[in-house]
């Protein structure tokens, strides 16, 4: 079997190269392949007649680094077919942040031998004067996601080849850190060319030199900069519930929080209706606070934690969206809804006694009427078209009139209830949520009536003494202002 020898060139100049590796390189016959020619060791060895073929041009030709690494690996595999053994060199140590090495190790067509190379991490820690036992992340600047970063630990970005990569790193960090946050650029750590520069984060891609030996260090962030991170919210809630925390938070139970949780949902709806983004943020935060507080109560009582809550919903979302997370195909929203209901039944693991089971007992009556009829409709229990619902509404209104003439409270309650039930069904046909519609009507009434009160007060008129004509006039004014 043919063989690929992978040699690490270390993090500095040729003086740091082990003698055995140096001899192997200068005595090599033929061309030595290298991921990049931009390395001081290669410059020195070329002066001694060693021939190198680099893949730097591929970085210019491809838009994604993944494509570059695939091309390099493919080229090496083609070359090894024509030779018994080839040498491939990489900066630093082959097993440290070298994607091409990992790809070569995964293939089975040629033997791969990894030979030495000095990692620059020891020199990096020394230059930065940090102890890795405090916790650090070593991150590939060409391939990372923001949610991977832990700002409580030291973060070191490698593979920061050029200003484009530096810019991508900067933009990701600016999502979490302020523009003036101080970061450190380290060039050729541990070598005679070592250069350390501290700059504000916003200038990361402005001043750095383009180099294959560049790393960027992000020091741990103070707590006050992490208030937007979920883990910090968990910590705050745990502190509030701990001995010595807040007496109000410590005495709360799931039961005592019920009314507040309901209020927060309606306050969110108000913010959404008002199209007030700032208030939506605040109200969503209040709802999230309730989720975390309920979870902290569960953890304190020893029954469950926020991790169980998150795992439950994550598992559910993946399970109920096979058309996204597996190969299941769907052709329409109707297919998605049908699959959702079928998966929901299978997920519960048992058949319900009634199609109408599963509706919350404490749901407001109008919303409950809407839900009941929606569930019944799924098994075909509904009018053939909406005209039948309109006819039913007329019928129920006549029965209300008859009940009023009889002057029997119980009968009037029944008939008014029937009218509201039909109205909920009518709203369903037009894809309108009756609870939201009624809430909007309530808000309009409150706003217009408050306007009447304000205008009468300006004129020194007691609303109790105002005529209906006066109030109607101001009502129409308020209505007209809504259209402006």
Residue pairs with C-beta under 8 A, 6 or more apart in sequence:
1 110
1 111
2 80
2 81
2 83
2 84
2 85
2 86
2 109
2 110
2 111
3 80
3 84
3 85
3 86
3 110
3 111
3 112
3 113
4 76
4 80
4 85
4 86
4 87
4 88
4 104
4 110
4 111
4 112
4 113
5 85
5 86
5 87
5 88
5 113
5 115
6 88
6 89
6 90
6 94
6 101
6 104
6 112
6 113
6 114
6 115
7 21
7 24
7 25
7 87
7 88
7 89
7 90
7 94
7 115
7 116
7 117
8 21
8 89
8 90
8 91
8 92
8 93
8 94
8 114
8 115
8 116
8 117
8 118
8 119
9 17
9 34
9 39
9 41
9 42
9 89
9 90
9 91
9 92
9 117
10 16
10 17
10 41
10 91
10 92
10 93
10 117
10 118
10 120
11 91
11 92
11 118
11 119
11 120
11 123
11 188
11 189
11 190
11 191
11 213
12 40
12 118
12 120
12 123
12 188
12 189
12 190
12 191
12 192
12 193
13 40
13 41
13 44
13 191
13 192
13 193
14 22
14 40
14 41
14 44
14 45
15 192
16 118
16 190
16 191
17 41
17 118
18 116
18 118
20 116
21 115
21 116
21 117
24 87
24 115
25 32
25 45
25 50
25 87
25 89
26 45
26 48
26 49
26 50
28 50
28 87
30 51
30 83
30 86
31 51
31 52
31 53
32 50
32 51
32 52
32 53
32 87
32 88
32 89
33 52
33 53
33 54
33 55
33 75
33 76
33 79
33 86
33 87
33 88
33 89
34 42
34 52
34 53
34 54
34 55
34 88
34 89
34 90
35 54
35 55
35 72
35 88
35 89
35 90
35 91
35 98
35 100
36 54
36 55
36 56
36 91
36 212
37 52
37 54
37 56
38 56
38 211
38 212
39 91
39 212
39 213
40 188
40 191
40 193
42 52
42 54
42 89
45 52
46 52
52 89
55 68
55 71
55 72
55 75
58 68
58 71
58 72
59 65
59 68
59 161
62 68
62 71
65 99
65 142
65 143
66 99
66 143
69 99
69 100
69 103
70 103
72 100
73 100
73 103
73 104
73 107
76 86
76 88
76 100
76 104
77 107
77 109
77 110
79 86
80 86
80 109
80 110
88 100
88 104
90 98
90 100
90 101
90 117
91 212
91 213
92 98
92 117
92 118
92 119
92 120
93 116
93 117
93 118
93 119
94 101
94 114
94 115
94 117
95 101
95 114
96 119
96 121
96 138
96 158
97 138
97 140
97 158
97 159
99 140
99 143
101 114
104 110
104 112
105 112
120 189
120 190
120 213
120 215
121 132
121 138
122 190
123 189
123 190
123 191
123 194
124 156
124 186
124 189
124 190
124 215
124 217
125 131
125 132
126 190
127 186
127 189
127 190
127 194
127 196
128 154
128 184
128 186
128 196
128 217
130 136
130 154
130 217
132 154
134 153
134 154
134 220
135 150
135 152
135 153
135 154
136 153
136 154
136 155
136 156
137 148
137 149
137 150
137 153
137 154
137 155
137 156
138 156
138 158
139 148
139 149
139 155
139 156
139 157
139 158
140 157
140 158
140 159
141 157
141 158
141 159
141 160
141 161
141 165
141 166
141 168
141 169
141 216
142 159
142 161
142 165
143 159
144 157
144 172
146 172
146 175
146 176
149 155
149 172
149 173
149 176
151 176
151 177
151 218
151 220
151 221
151 225
151 226
151 229
152 220
152 221
152 226
153 220
154 217
154 218
154 219
154 220
155 217
155 218
156 215
156 216
156 217
156 218
157 169
157 215
157 216
157 217
157 218
158 215
159 165
160 166
160 169
160 208
160 214
160 215
160 216
161 210
161 211
161 212
161 214
162 210
163 205
163 208
163 210
164 205
166 204
166 205
166 208
166 216
167 204
167 205
169 204
169 216
170 201
170 202
170 204
170 205
173 181
173 183
173 201
173 204
173 218
174 201
174 202
176 221
176 225
176 226
176 228
176 229
177 201
177 218
177 221
177 225
178 201
178 225
179 200
179 201
179 202
180 200
180 201
180 202
181 200
181 201
181 221
181 225
182 198
182 199
182 200
182 201
182 219
183 198
183 199
183 200
183 201
183 204
183 216
183 217
183 218
183 219
184 196
184 197
184 198
184 216
184 217
184 219
185 195
185 196
185 197
185 198
185 199
185 204
185 207
185 208
185 214
185 215
185 216
185 217
186 194
186 195
186 196
186 214
186 215
186 216
186 217
187 193
187 194
187 195
187 196
187 197
187 209
187 211
187 213
187 214
188 194
188 195
188 211
188 213
189 213
189 215
191 213
193 213
197 207
197 208
199 206
199 207
199 208
204 216
208 214
223 232
226 232
233 288
233 289
233 292
234 292
234 296
234 306
237 249
237 289
237 292
237 293
237 296
238 296
238 299
239 245
240 246
240 249
240 250
241 249
241 250
241 293
241 296
241 297
241 300
249 293
252 293
252 297
253 297
254 294
254 297
254 298
257 290
257 293
257 294
260 290
261 287
261 290
261 294
264 283
264 286
264 287
264 290
265 287
266 439
267 283
267 286
268 280
268 283
268 284
268 286
268 287
269 436
269 439
270 279
270 283
270 443
271 279
271 280
271 282
271 283
272 280
273 439
273 440
273 443
291 306
291 309
292 306
295 304
295 305
295 306
295 308
295 309
296 306
298 304
298 305
298 308
299 305
299 306
316 347
318 325
319 343
319 347
320 339
320 340
320 343
320 344
320 347
322 328
322 339
322 343
323 329
323 330
323 335
323 336
323 339
328 339
330 336
330 339
341 378
345 351
352 358
355 375
355 376
355 378
355 379
356 372
356 375
356 376
358 375
359 368
359 371
359 372
359 375
363 371
364 435
365 420
366 420
366 424
366 434
366 435
366 438
367 433
367 434
367 435
369 420
369 421
369 424
369 425
369 434
370 424
370 425
370 427
370 428
370 433
370 434
370 435
373 382
373 421
373 424
373 425
373 428
374 428
376 382
377 428
382 425
383 389
383 392
386 426
386 429
386 430
389 422
389 425
389 426
389 429
390 426
392 422
393 419
393 422
393 423
393 426
396 415
396 418
396 419
396 422
397 419
399 415
399 418
400 412
400 415
400 416
400 418
400 419
402 415
403 411
403 412
403 414
403 415
404 412
423 434
424 434
427 433
427 434
427 437
428 434
444 482
447 478
447 482
448 475
448 478
448 479
449 475
451 474
451 475
451 477
451 478
451 481
452 463
452 471
452 474
452 475
452 478
453 463
455 474
455 477
456 462
456 463
456 466
456 470
456 471
456 474
457 463
461 470
463 471
